């Protein structure tokens, strides 16, 4: 009887969401009630291994006690001052993040898309005021299959028709090249190019990893032609791929770094653009801002999230566990599996058909993951996950592909 009551509660909650919520997502029908570490629990009390980590926002694990403690302590002091006044957490946050990234300045925002928009504005103004591009002519080079957010400017330079359908007209000033093609990048540069905006690994496109050496070549080309190398590490950054930044796999330091998601450990919306003084000093009072950007609650949470990443050596953990997981997964053989690729604890299983049925099957087996680009299963568990849980995951995947 209790089981039937819980099931009815889940169905009722789904029904309410479908009735009153906009239908801009197609979630798996799991109603999560609470979570801890790498595991989440639904309203029926069933336990699931989280292999999505809120699109890599929960690198530190769900409800990490140190991050939650920082949230509670700061929430009892002051949560928001706006940038009309200063607060005691912002200077600590920006200095700690800049030092961690080897940069000079930080501009805090809230969401990833806001940070990308901020980087676009900074790059354009840098092009006009520092490089001498004629006003209104700045161009930014982007890659096919990119995903940088959902604003109209960003969707306008997406190559995915679904993201753009019915939302135009779009902002001009973007040139698209194939992902991972340094020669085409070099040919696409003009005197009006101010920046090259890219993801080191394209996550939404299906965990697409560029050829070895692409990041180094792109950095050298941009440096030579005085073009800003702008790395969107919102999903790949902060330990996910086995390095603090995915760019570090090729010893590349971007000119502009965009961070979000795991910057707060999935506890509170925090994003940032991290760069040099030359780039971020293009802003003056009134030229850019955000009421919530840099608020004391966000800064306290982000500071704790960064300490957890460093002190628990989560990047190193991701590298070690990711290599083990990738090795084990490549033992899976099934006619529908085309390729298994990844770096750190960011892995894509590319199928020859739709991935959704397998994600639903895995949900029934106690594993939560999500399809990306229709035919790829994305696996991105929290970096604090135990190896025995990953071994269990491999077993559940084996079962899913046996049926």
The 8 nearest C-alpha neighbors of each residue, nearest first, counted from 0:
[[1, 3, 2, 4, 5, 6, 7, 43],
 [2, 0, 4, 3, 5, 6, 43, 7],
 [1, 3, 5, 0, 4, 6, 43, 7],
 [4, 2, 6, 0, 1, 5, 7, 8],
 [3, 5, 1, 7, 2, 6, 8, 0],
 [6, 4, 8, 43, 2, 7, 3, 1],
 [7, 5, 3, 9, 8, 4, 2, 10],
 [6, 8, 10, 4, 5, 9, 11, 3],
 [7, 9, 5, 11, 6, 10, 12, 4],
 [10, 8, 6, 12, 11, 7, 13, 30],
 [9, 11, 7, 13, 8, 12, 14, 6],
 [10, 12, 14, 8, 9, 13, 7, 15],
 [13, 11, 15, 9, 14, 10, 8, 16],
 [14, 12, 10, 16, 11, 15, 17, 9],
 [13, 15, 11, 17, 12, 16, 10, 18],
 [16, 14, 18, 12, 13, 17, 19, 11],
 [15, 17, 20, 13, 19, 18, 14, 12],
 [16, 18, 14, 15, 20, 19, 13, 22],
 [19, 17, 15, 16, 20, 14, 21, 13],
 [18, 20, 16, 17, 15, 21, 14, 22],
 [21, 19, 16, 17, 18, 22, 15, 23],
 [22, 20, 23, 19, 17, 24, 16, 18],
 [21, 23, 24, 20, 17, 25, 16, 19],
 [22, 24, 21, 25, 20, 26, 17, 162],
 [25, 23, 22, 26, 21, 27, 20, 17],
 [24, 26, 27, 23, 22, 28, 369, 355],
 [27, 25, 24, 28, 29, 369, 23, 30],
 [26, 28, 29, 25, 359, 362, 369, 358],
 [29, 27, 26, 30, 13, 9, 10, 359],
 [28, 30, 27, 31, 41, 9, 26, 362],
 [31, 29, 41, 42, 9, 32, 28, 13],
 [32, 30, 41, 40, 33, 29, 42, 39],
 [31, 33, 41, 42, 40, 30, 34, 39],
 [34, 32, 40, 31, 39, 41, 35, 42],
 [35, 33, 39, 38, 61, 40, 36, 62],
 [34, 36, 61, 38, 62, 37, 39, 60],
 [35, 37, 60, 61, 38, 62, 63, 34],
 [36, 38, 49, 60, 384, 381, 48, 35],
 [39, 37, 48, 35, 49, 47, 36, 34],
 [40, 38, 34, 47, 46, 33, 35, 49],
 [39, 41, 46, 45, 33, 31, 44, 32],
 [42, 40, 31, 32, 30, 44, 43, 45],
 [41, 43, 44, 32, 30, 31, 9, 5],
 [44, 42, 5, 41, 45, 6, 2, 9],
 [45, 43, 41, 42, 40, 46, 32, 5],
 [44, 46, 40, 41, 43, 47, 42, 365],
 [45, 47, 40, 39, 44, 365, 38, 41],
 [48, 46, 365, 366, 39, 38, 49, 40],
 [47, 49, 38, 366, 367, 37, 50, 365],
 [50, 48, 367, 38, 37, 51, 380, 47],
 [49, 51, 380, 379, 368, 378, 367, 52],
 [50, 52, 379, 368, 53, 54, 380, 49],
 [53, 51, 57, 55, 54, 380, 381, 56],
 [54, 52, 56, 51, 55, 57, 265, 260],
 [53, 55, 52, 51, 56, 234, 379, 57],
 [56, 54, 52, 53, 57, 234, 58, 261],
 [57, 55, 260, 261, 265, 53, 54, 58],
 [56, 58, 265, 52, 264, 60, 59, 55],
 [57, 59, 381, 382, 60, 56, 261, 55],
 [60, 58, 57, 264, 382, 383, 381, 63],
 [61, 59, 36, 381, 57, 58, 37, 63],
 [60, 62, 36, 35, 63, 34, 57, 37],
 [63, 61, 35, 64, 67, 60, 36, 34],
 [62, 64, 66, 61, 65, 60, 67, 59],
 [65, 63, 67, 66, 68, 62, 69, 61],
 [66, 64, 68, 67, 63, 69, 303, 307],
 [67, 65, 69, 303, 68, 63, 64, 300],
 [66, 68, 70, 64, 69, 65, 63, 62],
 [69, 67, 65, 71, 70, 66, 64, 72],
 [68, 70, 66, 72, 67, 71, 300, 73],
 [71, 69, 67, 68, 73, 300, 72, 74],
 [72, 70, 74, 68, 69, 73, 67, 75],
 [71, 73, 69, 75, 74, 70, 68, 76],
 [72, 74, 76, 75, 70, 71, 296, 69],
 [75, 73, 71, 78, 76, 72, 77, 70],
 [74, 76, 73, 72, 77, 71, 78, 70],
 [75, 77, 73, 74, 72, 78, 71, 296],
 [78, 76, 74, 79, 73, 75, 295, 296],
 [77, 79, 296, 74, 295, 294, 73, 76],
 [80, 78, 294, 81, 77, 295, 296, 291],
 [79, 81, 84, 82, 294, 78, 86, 83],
 [82, 80, 290, 83, 79, 291, 84, 294],
 [81, 83, 84, 85, 290, 80, 293, 294],
 [82, 84, 81, 85, 80, 290, 86, 289],
 [85, 83, 82, 80, 81, 86, 79, 294],
 [84, 86, 82, 87, 83, 80, 89, 81],
 [85, 87, 88, 89, 295, 84, 80, 294],
 [86, 88, 89, 90, 85, 295, 91, 92],
 [89, 87, 295, 91, 86, 298, 90, 299],
 [88, 90, 92, 91, 298, 87, 293, 86],
 [91, 89, 93, 92, 88, 94, 87, 86],
 [90, 92, 88, 89, 94, 93, 95, 87],
 [93, 91, 89, 95, 90, 94, 298, 302],
 [92, 94, 96, 90, 105, 95, 91, 97],
 [95, 93, 97, 91, 92, 96, 90, 98],
 [94, 96, 92, 98, 93, 97, 91, 99],
 [97, 95, 99, 93, 98, 94, 92, 100],
 [98, 96, 102, 94, 100, 99, 95, 103],
 [97, 99, 101, 95, 100, 96, 102, 94],
 [100, 98, 96, 97, 101, 95, 102, 94],
 [99, 101, 97, 98, 102, 96, 273, 243],
 [102, 100, 98, 99, 97, 103, 252, 96],
 [101, 103, 97, 100, 274, 275, 98, 104],
 [102, 104, 275, 97, 276, 274, 101, 105],
 [105, 103, 274, 275, 273, 276, 97, 102],
 [106, 104, 273, 93, 272, 107, 97, 274],
 [105, 107, 272, 271, 273, 108, 104, 279],
 [108, 106, 271, 293, 292, 270, 105, 272],
 [107, 109, 292, 270, 271, 114, 269, 293],
 [110, 108, 269, 270, 268, 292, 113, 291],
 [111, 109, 113, 270, 112, 268, 269, 108],
 [110, 112, 114, 259, 113, 270, 115, 233],
 [111, 113, 148, 115, 114, 110, 116, 147],
 [114, 112, 116, 110, 111, 115, 117, 108],
 [113, 115, 117, 111, 112, 116, 271, 272],
 [116, 114, 118, 112, 117, 113, 119, 111],
 [117, 115, 119, 113, 114, 118, 112, 120],
 [116, 118, 114, 120, 115, 119, 113, 121],
 [117, 119, 121, 115, 116, 120, 122, 114],
 [120, 118, 116, 122, 117, 121, 123, 115],
 [119, 121, 117, 123, 118, 122, 124, 116],
 [120, 122, 118, 124, 119, 123, 125, 117],
 [123, 121, 125, 119, 120, 124, 118, 126],
 [124, 122, 126, 120, 125, 121, 137, 119],
 [123, 125, 127, 121, 126, 122, 128, 120],
 [126, 124, 122, 129, 128, 123, 127, 121],
 [127, 125, 130, 123, 193, 124, 132, 129],
 [126, 128, 132, 131, 124, 125, 129, 130],
 [127, 129, 125, 126, 131, 124, 130, 281],
 [130, 128, 125, 126, 131, 127, 124, 132],
 [129, 131, 126, 132, 127, 128, 125, 193],
 [130, 132, 127, 129, 128, 126, 133, 134],
 [131, 133, 127, 126, 191, 130, 134, 137],
 [134, 132, 136, 131, 135, 127, 137, 191],
 [135, 133, 136, 127, 132, 137, 131, 126],
 [134, 136, 137, 133, 132, 127, 172, 123],
 [137, 135, 134, 133, 191, 138, 132, 172],
 [138, 136, 191, 192, 135, 123, 193, 132],
 [139, 137, 192, 172, 173, 191, 193, 136],
 [138, 140, 194, 173, 195, 192, 193, 174],
 [139, 141, 174, 195, 173, 175, 196, 194],
 [142, 140, 175, 196, 174, 197, 195, 176],
 [143, 141, 176, 178, 175, 177, 145, 144],
 [142, 144, 177, 145, 158, 178, 176, 175],
 [145, 143, 158, 204, 142, 159, 146, 157],
 [146, 144, 143, 142, 157, 147, 201, 204],
 [145, 147, 148, 203, 144, 157, 201, 204],
 [146, 148, 153, 145, 112, 115, 149, 231],
 [149, 147, 112, 146, 153, 150, 111, 154],
 [148, 150, 154, 153, 151, 112, 147, 162],
 [151, 149, 153, 152, 154, 148, 112, 155],
 [150, 152, 154, 153, 155, 169, 149, 166],
 [153, 151, 155, 170, 150, 154, 169, 156],
 [154, 152, 155, 150, 151, 156, 148, 149],
 [155, 153, 157, 151, 156, 149, 152, 163],
 [154, 156, 169, 152, 153, 157, 151, 163],
 [155, 157, 154, 153, 173, 158, 152, 175],
 [158, 156, 154, 159, 155, 145, 153, 144],
 [157, 159, 144, 143, 160, 156, 145, 162],
 [158, 160, 157, 161, 162, 144, 163, 145],
 [161, 159, 163, 162, 164, 158, 157, 154],
 [162, 160, 164, 163, 159, 158, 165, 157],
 [161, 163, 160, 159, 154, 164, 157, 149],
 [164, 162, 160, 161, 166, 154, 165, 155],
 [165, 163, 161, 166, 160, 162, 167, 159],
 [164, 166, 167, 163, 168, 162, 161, 160],
 [165, 167, 163, 164, 168, 151, 169, 155],
 [168, 166, 169, 165, 163, 155, 151, 164],
 [167, 169, 166, 170, 155, 151, 165, 171],
 [168, 170, 167, 155, 152, 171, 151, 166],
 [169, 171, 152, 155, 172, 168, 151, 156],
 [172, 170, 173, 169, 155, 156, 152, 138],
 [171, 173, 138, 139, 137, 170, 174, 136],
 [172, 174, 139, 138, 140, 171, 156, 175],
 [175, 173, 140, 141, 139, 176, 172, 138],
 [176, 174, 141, 142, 140, 143, 173, 177],
 [175, 177, 142, 143, 141, 178, 183, 184],
 [178, 176, 143, 142, 180, 179, 175, 183],
 [179, 177, 142, 180, 143, 176, 209, 144],
 [178, 180, 209, 213, 210, 181, 177, 214],
 [181, 179, 183, 182, 178, 177, 184, 213],
 [180, 182, 184, 183, 217, 213, 179, 185],
 [183, 181, 185, 184, 180, 186, 187, 217],
 [184, 182, 186, 185, 181, 180, 187, 176],
 [185, 183, 181, 187, 182, 186, 180, 188],
 [184, 186, 182, 183, 187, 188, 181, 220],
 [185, 187, 183, 184, 188, 182, 189, 181],
 [188, 186, 184, 185, 183, 189, 140, 176],
 [189, 187, 185, 186, 192, 184, 190, 191],
 [190, 188, 191, 192, 187, 186, 138, 224],
 [189, 191, 192, 188, 132, 193, 224, 137],
 [192, 190, 137, 189, 132, 138, 136, 193],
 [193, 191, 138, 189, 190, 139, 188, 194],
 [192, 194, 126, 226, 139, 138, 137, 227],
 [195, 193, 227, 139, 226, 192, 228, 196],
 [194, 196, 140, 228, 139, 229, 141, 227],
 [197, 195, 229, 141, 230, 140, 194, 228],
 [196, 198, 230, 231, 141, 142, 199, 195],
 [197, 199, 231, 200, 201, 230, 232, 196],
 [200, 198, 245, 246, 197, 201, 230, 232],
 [201, 199, 208, 198, 207, 202, 206, 209],
 [200, 202, 207, 206, 204, 198, 203, 199],
 [201, 203, 206, 204, 205, 200, 207, 234],
 [204, 202, 205, 371, 201, 146, 372, 206],
 [205, 203, 202, 201, 372, 144, 206, 207],
 [204, 206, 203, 202, 207, 375, 372, 371],
 [207, 205, 202, 201, 347, 204, 208, 200],
 [206, 208, 201, 205, 200, 204, 209, 202],
 [207, 209, 200, 206, 210, 201, 199, 341],
 [210, 208, 179, 213, 211, 207, 200, 178],
 [211, 209, 213, 179, 212, 208, 180, 214],
 [212, 210, 213, 209, 214, 249, 208, 215],
 [211, 213, 215, 214, 216, 210, 249, 209],
 [214, 212, 216, 215, 211, 210, 179, 217],
 [213, 215, 217, 216, 212, 218, 249, 251],
 [216, 214, 218, 212, 213, 217, 251, 219],
 [215, 217, 213, 219, 218, 214, 212, 220],
 [216, 218, 214, 220, 219, 215, 181, 213],
 [217, 219, 215, 221, 216, 220, 222, 214],
 [220, 218, 222, 216, 217, 221, 223, 215],
 [221, 219, 217, 223, 222, 218, 216, 224],
 [222, 220, 226, 224, 218, 223, 219, 225],
 [221, 223, 225, 219, 220, 224, 218, 226],
 [222, 224, 220, 221, 225, 219, 226, 218],
 [223, 225, 221, 222, 226, 220, 188, 190],
 [226, 224, 222, 223, 221, 227, 130, 193],
 [225, 227, 221, 194, 193, 224, 222, 228],
 [228, 226, 194, 254, 229, 193, 195, 221],
 [227, 229, 254, 195, 253, 194, 221, 255],
 [230, 228, 255, 196, 195, 227, 256, 253],
 [231, 229, 256, 197, 198, 232, 196, 253],
 [230, 232, 257, 198, 233, 197, 256, 229],
 [233, 231, 236, 235, 234, 258, 257, 230],
 [232, 234, 258, 259, 231, 236, 235, 260],
 [235, 233, 232, 55, 236, 260, 54, 202],
 [236, 234, 232, 239, 245, 233, 240, 244],
 [237, 235, 244, 232, 234, 238, 233, 245],
 [238, 236, 243, 244, 239, 261, 235, 314],
 [237, 239, 314, 243, 242, 241, 240, 236],
 [238, 240, 235, 241, 237, 236, 344, 343],
 [241, 239, 343, 342, 238, 242, 245, 344],
 [240, 242, 318, 343, 314, 317, 238, 315],
 [243, 241, 314, 238, 244, 240, 245, 247],
 [242, 244, 238, 237, 314, 236, 245, 241],
 [245, 243, 236, 242, 246, 247, 237, 238],
 [244, 246, 247, 248, 240, 242, 235, 236],
 [247, 245, 251, 244, 248, 249, 199, 250],
 [246, 248, 250, 249, 245, 251, 244, 242],
 [249, 247, 246, 250, 245, 242, 251, 244],
 [250, 248, 247, 251, 246, 215, 214, 212],
 [251, 249, 247, 248, 246, 252, 215, 214],
 [252, 250, 246, 249, 247, 215, 253, 214],
 [251, 253, 250, 254, 246, 247, 218, 101],
 [254, 252, 228, 255, 229, 230, 256, 251],
 [253, 255, 228, 227, 274, 229, 252, 256],
 [254, 256, 229, 274, 253, 273, 230, 228],
 [257, 255, 273, 230, 272, 229, 253, 274],
 [256, 258, 272, 231, 232, 271, 233, 230],
 [259, 257, 233, 271, 270, 232, 272, 256],
 [258, 260, 270, 233, 111, 262, 269, 261],
 [259, 261, 56, 262, 233, 265, 263, 55],
 [262, 260, 56, 264, 263, 57, 58, 265],
 [261, 263, 259, 260, 301, 264, 269, 304],
 [264, 262, 301, 261, 265, 304, 266, 300],
 [263, 265, 261, 57, 266, 59, 304, 262],
 [266, 264, 57, 56, 263, 261, 267, 260],
 [265, 267, 264, 263, 268, 62, 300, 67],
 [266, 268, 263, 265, 269, 297, 300, 264],
 [269, 267, 109, 110, 263, 270, 266, 297],
 [270, 268, 109, 259, 263, 297, 110, 267],
 [271, 269, 259, 109, 108, 110, 258, 111],
 [270, 272, 107, 258, 108, 106, 114, 257],
 [271, 273, 257, 106, 256, 105, 114, 258],
 [274, 272, 105, 256, 104, 255, 271, 257],
 [273, 275, 255, 104, 102, 254, 103, 256],
 [276, 274, 103, 277, 278, 104, 102, 279],
 [275, 277, 279, 280, 278, 103, 104, 274],
 [278, 276, 275, 280, 279, 281, 125, 274],
 [279, 277, 275, 276, 280, 125, 281, 274],
 [280, 278, 281, 276, 277, 282, 275, 121],
 [279, 281, 282, 276, 278, 277, 283, 275],
 [282, 280, 279, 278, 125, 124, 283, 121],
 [283, 281, 280, 286, 279, 287, 284, 121],
 [282, 284, 286, 285, 281, 280, 287, 279],
 [285, 283, 286, 282, 287, 288, 281, 82],
 [284, 286, 287, 283, 288, 282, 289, 82],
 [287, 285, 283, 284, 282, 288, 281, 120],
 [288, 286, 285, 282, 284, 289, 283, 117],
 [287, 289, 290, 286, 285, 292, 82, 108],
 [288, 290, 292, 291, 108, 287, 82, 81],
 [289, 291, 81, 292, 82, 288, 294, 293],
 [292, 290, 294, 289, 81, 293, 109, 79],
 [291, 293, 108, 289, 107, 109, 294, 290],
 [292, 294, 107, 89, 298, 291, 108, 295],
 [293, 295, 79, 291, 297, 292, 296, 298],
 [296, 294, 298, 88, 297, 78, 299, 79],
 [297, 295, 78, 299, 298, 294, 73, 300],
 [296, 298, 300, 294, 295, 299, 269, 301],
 [297, 299, 295, 301, 300, 296, 92, 88],
 [300, 298, 302, 296, 301, 297, 295, 88],
 [299, 301, 297, 303, 298, 302, 70, 263],
 [302, 300, 263, 304, 298, 303, 299, 262],
 [301, 303, 299, 305, 304, 300, 92, 298],
 [302, 304, 306, 300, 66, 301, 305, 307],
 [305, 303, 301, 307, 263, 302, 306, 264],
 [306, 304, 308, 302, 307, 303, 301, 309],
 [305, 307, 303, 309, 308, 304, 310, 302],
 [306, 308, 304, 310, 305, 309, 311, 303],
 [309, 307, 305, 313, 306, 311, 312, 310],
 [308, 310, 312, 306, 307, 311, 305, 313],
 [309, 311, 307, 312, 306, 308, 313, 305],
 [310, 312, 313, 307, 309, 308, 306, 316],
 [313, 311, 309, 310, 315, 314, 308, 316],
 [312, 314, 316, 308, 315, 311, 382, 317],
 [315, 313, 238, 241, 317, 242, 316, 312],
 [316, 314, 318, 317, 313, 312, 241, 319],
 [315, 317, 313, 319, 314, 318, 320, 312],
 [318, 316, 241, 343, 314, 320, 315, 344],
 [317, 319, 241, 343, 315, 321, 316, 320],
 [318, 320, 316, 322, 321, 317, 315, 323],
 [321, 319, 323, 317, 322, 318, 316, 324],
 [320, 322, 343, 344, 324, 318, 323, 317],
 [321, 323, 325, 319, 320, 324, 318, 326],
 [324, 322, 320, 326, 321, 325, 327, 319],
 [325, 323, 321, 327, 326, 322, 328, 320],
 [324, 326, 328, 322, 327, 323, 321, 329],
 [327, 325, 323, 329, 324, 328, 322, 330],
 [328, 326, 324, 329, 325, 330, 323, 393],
 [329, 327, 325, 330, 331, 326, 324, 393],
 [328, 330, 331, 326, 327, 325, 339, 332],
 [329, 331, 328, 327, 332, 326, 325, 397],
 [332, 330, 329, 328, 333, 397, 327, 336],
 [333, 331, 330, 336, 334, 329, 400, 335],
 [332, 334, 335, 336, 331, 400, 401, 337],
 [335, 333, 336, 332, 337, 351, 350, 400],
 [334, 336, 351, 350, 333, 337, 352, 349],
 [337, 335, 350, 333, 334, 338, 349, 351],
 [336, 338, 350, 349, 351, 335, 339, 334],
 [339, 337, 349, 336, 348, 340, 350, 347],
 [338, 340, 348, 347, 349, 329, 341, 337],
 [341, 339, 347, 346, 338, 348, 342, 206],
 [340, 342, 346, 345, 347, 343, 206, 339],
 [343, 341, 240, 345, 344, 346, 321, 241],
 [342, 344, 240, 321, 318, 241, 317, 345],
 [343, 345, 321, 317, 379, 239, 240, 346],
 [346, 344, 379, 341, 343, 342, 378, 240],
 [347, 345, 341, 378, 340, 377, 344, 342],
 [346, 348, 377, 206, 340, 376, 339, 375],
 [349, 347, 339, 376, 375, 338, 350, 377],
 [350, 348, 375, 338, 337, 374, 347, 339],
 [351, 349, 336, 337, 335, 352, 374, 375],
 [350, 352, 335, 337, 336, 374, 349, 353],
 [351, 353, 350, 374, 354, 335, 373, 349],
 [354, 352, 374, 355, 373, 356, 350, 351],
 [353, 355, 374, 357, 370, 356, 375, 376],
 [354, 356, 358, 357, 370, 353, 359, 373],
 [357, 355, 359, 358, 354, 360, 353, 361],
 [356, 358, 360, 359, 355, 354, 361, 399],
 [359, 357, 355, 361, 360, 356, 369, 368],
 [360, 358, 362, 356, 357, 361, 355, 363],
 [359, 361, 357, 363, 362, 358, 356, 399],
 [360, 362, 364, 358, 366, 363, 359, 357],
 [363, 361, 366, 359, 365, 364, 367, 360],
 [362, 364, 360, 361, 365, 359, 366, 358],
 [365, 363, 361, 362, 366, 395, 360, 399],
 [364, 366, 47, 362, 363, 48, 361, 46],
 [367, 365, 48, 362, 361, 47, 364, 49],
 [368, 366, 49, 362, 50, 48, 47, 365],
 [369, 367, 50, 51, 358, 378, 377, 366],
 [370, 368, 358, 377, 376, 371, 51, 367],
 [369, 371, 376, 354, 375, 355, 373, 377],
 [370, 372, 373, 375, 205, 203, 376, 369],
 [371, 373, 204, 205, 374, 375, 203, 370],
 [374, 372, 371, 353, 370, 354, 375, 355],
 [373, 375, 354, 353, 350, 372, 352, 349],
 [376, 374, 349, 371, 348, 370, 205, 354],
 [377, 375, 370, 348, 347, 354, 369, 371],
 [378, 376, 347, 346, 369, 370, 375, 379],
 [377, 379, 346, 50, 51, 345, 347, 380],
 [378, 380, 51, 345, 50, 344, 52, 377],
 [381, 379, 50, 52, 51, 49, 378, 382],
 [382, 380, 58, 60, 383, 52, 384, 37],
 [381, 383, 58, 384, 317, 313, 59, 380],
 [382, 384, 381, 60, 59, 385, 313, 36],
 [385, 383, 382, 381, 37, 386, 388, 380],
 [386, 384, 388, 387, 383, 389, 37, 320],
 [385, 387, 389, 388, 390, 384, 320, 391],
 [386, 388, 390, 389, 385, 391, 384, 392],
 [389, 387, 391, 385, 386, 390, 392, 384],
 [390, 388, 392, 386, 391, 387, 393, 385],
 [389, 391, 387, 393, 392, 388, 386, 394],
 [390, 392, 388, 394, 389, 393, 387, 395],
 [393, 391, 389, 395, 390, 394, 388, 396],
 [394, 392, 396, 390, 391, 395, 397, 389],
 [393, 395, 397, 391, 392, 396, 398, 390],
 [396, 394, 398, 392, 397, 393, 399, 391],
 [397, 395, 399, 393, 398, 394, 392, 400],
 [396, 398, 394, 400, 395, 399, 393, 401],
 [399, 397, 395, 401, 396, 400, 394, 402],
 [400, 398, 396, 397, 401, 402, 395, 361],
 [399, 401, 397, 398, 402, 396, 333, 357],
 [400, 402, 398, 399, 397, 333, 396, 332],
 [401, 400, 399, 398, 397, 360, 357, 396]]
